[in-house]
């Protein structure tokens, strides 16, 4: 999968931009990431995990955790 990063201004109408981009052929989904608020990313991860548990998808949860723990993150 390839992705495209678009930086937007503070006062931009995010919902209108999403609506416009979803009409473009080849765009399957849009995810809004707020670099100023990393807590929102953590909240998304917890929600994804809760949904996986509800569906009984334990293997994916374990694999995701294993990937995070074994990821080679250079320390600053």
N, C-alpha and C positions, 0 to 999 in steps of 0.2 A: 504494500500500500504506500502511496506517496501522499504527502500533505503539503499544504500551502499556508504560510504564515502571513497574516495581514495585520499590520498595526493600525489601530484606529484612534481618532481623537477622543478626548474625554466626552464631548457633547454629541458624539455620533449616535444615530438611532440604530442601535444594534439589531433590534428585531426586524427593521426594514432591510438592513444589509443581509441578514440571514435569509429573509424571504426572497430577496433578489438573487442571491447566490444559489439557493436551492433550485431555482428555475433553470440554471445553466446545466446543459447536458454533461454528464460525467461526474458531477458532484453528488456524492451519496449521503454525506452528513456534514454537519457543521458543529464544532465544539468551541465554545467561548472559554478562553483561559484568561483569568485575571492575575497577571504577574504581581500585582500589588496586594492580592489577597490569596496567599497560598493555602489558607484554611479551606477555601472552597474546593480545591483539588483533593484535599484529604477527605472532606465530606463526601465528594463523589466516589472516592475509592471505598469508603465504608458502605455507602449505599449499594455499590456494585457487589461488594462482598455479601451484604445482607440478602440481596436478590439471588446470588449464587447459592447461598445456604438454603433459601426457601425452595429453590428448584432441585436441591439435592446434588448440586454440582460441586462436590467437595474436592474432586481431583484438580479442577481449575484453580480453586482457591489455594490449595497446597502448592501447585506449580507457580502461581503468581508470587506467593510468599518466598518460595525457594529462589525464584529469579531475582527478587529484590535483595535477598540476603547474599546471593553469590555474585551480584552485579559488581563489576570492577569500577568502583567510584574513587577517583583520585581525591585525596584529602587536600584541602586548601591550606 
